[in-house]
Amino acid sequence: MDFDLDGLPLIAIDHHPPGFETVDSDPENSQTRETFAAEAAAVMAATLRLRWIAPSRDEDPQGPLEVVAEPKIVVAADNAPAPDVAISAQGGRERGLVIHKLFEEVLTGETADDLSTLTARAADLARAIGREPGRDAMSGLSAEEMAGTVARTLQLSEIAALRPRLLAELPVYGLSEDDGVDLATFGIVDALCVGEDGKPELVIDWKSDVSPSAAASDHYRSQVRRYLEVTGIPKGLVVFVTTGDVLRVSAPVLTLSKART
């Protein structure tokens, strides 16, 4: 592209309105080290300090999620009976993707929750991510194992009681402050329980870990805790769908100095 800069007319200074001055030489630099430091401090003070936090994407148990207030956490074992079969499955990101998608489709009504339908859909989802499902869950993706995991979880007493009021995959946004830094939280909760008044009352996070460590459990609690903090929802659950264990998380108790209106 040629803008023909050489062909542009020269600027006629004398055509400018009164008060327009020209400078024939470089202006004097009167800035000192002190004035520069003061100007730099003013710029820093006016700069928004923002840190993004995405709990759903933070799966590293060695890197604890930052929060503003410490919550009170109560851990309770679920009263549902243990699975009839021993857990023998190979964990992994792809297995987790299929299982999470199955939960989403069941809660939205796209997929029925009977075992045969779940198995067929799990096989389709595995192929959709480029994997051919097999029979051995220890060596690859087993549609039967993933479907059975979802079916057993939906039958847990605590989940079954909430099932009619569960909504799947809802975005969460929130803004808080910690030591002068704005913390912007964004993410998608796996499931949200809505009360009869239409207000959210509980957050659920499905976890497909085959053998979750104590560090992983604490990290997952902090993820749910963050959602509770920024939304004001009072309770949350971390549901280990492979083992059937359920961790309860309660919302942080804000002091008067931390409370925001």
Phi and psi in degrees as a GROMACS rama.xvg file:
@    title "Ramachandran Plot"
@    xaxis  label "Phi"
@    yaxis  label "Psi"
@TYPE xy
-109.114  115.272  ASP-2
-89.9439  -1.64999  PHE-3
51.8353  52.7587  ASP-4
-62.7262  -33.9074  LEU-5
-67.6219  -22.6206  ASP-6
-88.5182  -3.46278  GLY-7
-69.9448  143.611  LEU-8
-68.6014  150.36  PRO-9
-68.8682  149.948  LEU-10
-77.0395  124.657  ILE-11
-91.5181  102.574  ALA-12
-62.2129  -36.7443  ILE-13
-69.1471  -8.98139  ASP-14
-86.8709  -7.75252  HIS-15
-75.1135  156.116  HIS-16
-66.6537  163.891  PRO-17
-58.4109  144.932  PRO-18
97.545  -13.9879  GLY-19
-81.927  119.104  PHE-20
-113.045  150.578  GLU-21
-111.731  154.702  THR-22
-119.944  121.603  VAL-23
-83.2908  -19.8395  ASP-24
-132.315  169.627  SER-25
-64.0954  135.176  ASP-26
-67.7201  155.445  PRO-27
-72.3147  134.477  GLU-28
-89.6478  106.913  ASN-29
-97.1992  5.51435  SER-30
-73.0587  134.292  GLN-31
-108.839  171.79  THR-32
-58.6373  -36.5431  ARG-33
-69.2338  -44.2101  GLU-34
-67.8195  -36.0115  THR-35
-62.6533  -44.5385  PHE-36
-63.3876  -38.8164  ALA-37
-66.6772  -41.4224  ALA-38
-66.1918  -41.35  GLU-39
-63.323  -39.8615  ALA-40
-64.5996  -37.2314  ALA-41
-66.2513  -39.3673  ALA-42
-64.6629  -44.6978  VAL-43
-63.5653  -38.1584  MET-44
-66.6742  -30.2688  ALA-45
-88.6445  -5.67464  ALA-46
-85.7961  129.539  THR-47
-70.875  125.384  LEU-48
-97.3884  107.535  ARG-49
-126.927  131.917  LEU-50
-124.807  125.536  ARG-51
-86.7718  138.206  TRP-52
-127.349  125.248  ILE-53
-121.939  88.6016  ALA-54
-56.832  -38.9959  PRO-55
-65.5372  -24.7406  SER-56
-96.7518  -3.50644  ARG-57
-99.1259  92.8962  ASP-58
-108.456  12.118  GLU-59
-89.3351  108.662  ASP-60
-63.3794  -17.9344  PRO-61
-84.4084  -9.21921  GLN-62
-117.756  88.3573  GLY-63
-61.1178  141.258  PRO-64
-73.8178  135.676  LEU-65
-78.2672  137.629  GLU-66
-135.777  162.2  VAL-67
-84.1814  -42.8427  VAL-68
-125.547  150.007  ALA-69
-84.6666  126.018  GLU-70
-90.4624  166.471  PRO-71
-94.344  123.154  LYS-72
-113.763  130.72  ILE-73
-116.617  124.507  VAL-74
-103.161  126.664  VAL-75
-134.059  140.384  ALA-76
-80.0826  142.407  ALA-77
-73.7581  147.729  ASP-78
-85.5785  -2.38547  ASN-79
-69.8188  148.785  ALA-80
-66.5834  153.401  PRO-81
-67.4081  153.175  ALA-82
-57.6789  149.36  PRO-83
-70.905  -22.1923  ASP-84
-112.812  149.707  VAL-85
-69.9824  147.995  ALA-86
-78.5868  118.336  ILE-87
-143.879  86.0314  SER-88
-144.239  150.494  ALA-89
-90.9322  120.224  GLN-90
-74.2621  171.508  GLY-91
158.547  163.715  GLY-92
-63.7785  -40.7069  ARG-93
-66.543  -40.0727  GLU-94
-61.639  -42.4249  ARG-95
-62.8255  -38.7142  GLY-96
-61.8392  -45.1526  LEU-97
-64.6249  -44.81  VAL-98
-63.3557  -44.766  ILE-99
-62.1612  -39.9728  HIS-100
-65.8923  -37.9066  LYS-101
-62.1029  -45.1082  LEU-102
-59.6757  -44.1785  PHE-103
-58.8922  -47.8249  GLU-104
-69.0087  -33.7808  GLU-105
-66.3337  -44.0619  VAL-106
-70.8433  -28.3933  LEU-107
-85.3286  -9.09136  THR-108
87.9812  4.77273  GLY-109
-72.263  -30.7935  GLU-110
-128.906  133.955  THR-111
-70.0782  157.937  ALA-112
-97.6668  11.6307  ASP-113
-77.6151  154.195  ASP-114
-62.3358  -39.883  LEU-115
-66.605  -41.2806  SER-116
-67.2872  -42.3441  THR-117
-62.0346  -38.7047  LEU-118
-65.619  -45.2102  THR-119
-63.8562  -40.4972  ALA-120
-69.919  -37.4811  ARG-121
-61.4321  -39.6339  ALA-122
-63.6454  -42.5938  ALA-123
-62.5693  -42.1401  ASP-124
-67.1064  -37.2288  LEU-125
-62.4268  -43.3798  ALA-126
-67.0986  -31.4595  ARG-127
-65.0474  -25.5262  ALA-128
-101.543  16.1474  ILE-129
85.5499  18.3601  GLY-130
-118.917  139.051  ARG-131
-93.4953  118.951  GLU-132
-66.5944  146.422  PRO-133
-124.275  -170.862  GLY-134
-94.2672  -26.314  ARG-135
-95.0326  110.226  ASP-136
-71.9924  -15.152  ALA-137
-83.3105  -14.9305  MET-138
-116.051  -3.234  SER-139
179.296  -160.296  GLY-140
-86.3449  121.975  LEU-141
-109.284  117.073  SER-142
-60.8751  -38.4884  ALA-143
-64.3222  -42.7107  GLU-144
-66.6113  -44.327  GLU-145
-66.2552  -41.1351  MET-146
-64.1805  -42.2895  ALA-147
-64.077  -35.3484  GLY-148
-63.3279  -44.5959  THR-149
-66.5407  -43.6918  VAL-150
-62.6556  -43.724  ALA-151
-63.9633  -39.6686  ARG-152
-64.987  -41.6107  THR-153
-65.336  -21.1386  LEU-154
-91.4426  -7.12622  GLN-155
-56.8879  137.666  LEU-156
-55.6105  -40.6546  SER-157
-69.1089  -35.3948  GLU-158
-78.9073  -41.6489  ILE-159
-59.4972  -36.2812  ALA-160
-67.7299  -28.6422  ALA-161
-93.2797  -14.6201  LEU-162
-48.1119  -44.6686  ARG-163
-65.2046  -17.595  PRO-164
-113.014  15.7769  ARG-165
-92.5371  134.571  LEU-166
-116.48  144.057  LEU-167
-102.456  144.862  ALA-168
52.3333  71.3926  GLU-169
-113.075  137.408  LEU-170
-72.8703  146.743  PRO-171
-129.628  132.055  VAL-172
-132.68  145.463  TYR-173
-161.952  156.416  GLY-174
-134.1  127.714  LEU-175
-138.789  -178.521  SER-176
-134.601  141.23  GLU-177
-141.643  111.528  ASP-178
53.804  46.3558  ASP-179
81.2969  0.78942  GLY-180
-109.725  128.358  VAL-181
-76.7158  127.225  ASP-182
-103.997  112.875  LEU-183
-101.152  117.162  ALA-184
-104.418  132.224  THR-185
-142.041  147.221  PHE-186
175.23  -175.309  GLY-187
-129.478  122.015  ILE-188
-81.7063  142.206  VAL-189
-63.847  -41.9487  ASP-190
-152.943  147.484  ALA-191
-130.912  130.478  LEU-192
-96.7558  127.94  CYS-193
-109.711  133.477  VAL-194
-75.8479  176.032  GLY-195
-64.6459  -23.34  GLU-196
-85.5947  2.44228  ASP-197
86.94  0.0179877  GLY-198
-92.2432  139.97  LYS-199
-63.5849  135.564  PRO-200
-127.979  -8.52345  GLU-201
-161.707  139.169  LEU-202
-109.352  137.922  VAL-203
-120.262  134.183  ILE-204
-121.822  113.686  ASP-205
-78.8783  133.061  TRP-206
-126.204  129.779  LYS-207
-100.277  12.1889  SER-208
-52.874  136.008  ASP-209
-77.3175  -40.6182  VAL-210
-140.394  78.9751  SER-211
-66.8373  135.287  PRO-212
-83.8055  169.237  SER-213
-63.0406  -38.3646  ALA-214
-63.9973  -40.9723  ALA-215
-65.1881  -41.6165  ALA-216
-60.6623  -44.7606  SER-217
-63.3586  -38.8884  ASP-218
-66.5022  -41.5478  HIS-219
-67.1022  -35.6931  TYR-220
-59.1602  -42.6641  ARG-221
-65.9212  -31.2383  SER-222
-62.3966  -51.8019  GLN-223
-64.8247  -38.8588  VAL-224
-56.841  -40.046  ARG-225
-64.0173  -42.1913  ARG-226
-61.1318  -43.5412  TYR-227
-62.6532  -39.7891  LEU-228
-64.3132  -45.0079  GLU-229
-82.4286  -18.0934  VAL-230
-103.439  -20.1948  THR-231
81.6324  6.6155  GLY-232
-71.97  133.514  ILE-233
-75.9883  -28.1655  PRO-234
-137.517  158.932  LYS-235
-150.675  161.285  GLY-236
-131.516  135.165  LEU-237
-104.22  114.982  VAL-238
-109.368  112.583  VAL-239
-84.3265  99.6109  PHE-240
-70.5467  -25.069  VAL-241
-75.1223  -41.329  THR-242
-94.4607  -19.6171  THR-243
83.9143  5.92936  GLY-244
-79.1796  144.9  ASP-245
-128.234  126.699  VAL-246
-107.648  129.821  LEU-247
-95.7231  138.219  ARG-248
-126.958  130.436  VAL-249
-104.552  155.689  SER-250
-66.3223  150.736  ALA-251
-61.4913  145.39  PRO-252
-95.7619  109.61  VAL-253
-82.5125  136.302  LEU-254
-78.7412  170.734  THR-255
-60.9243  -32.8191  LEU-256
-74.1927  -20.9796  SER-257
-100.015  -20.4253  LYS-258
-64.7141  142.381  ALA-259
-126.075  142.35  ARG-260
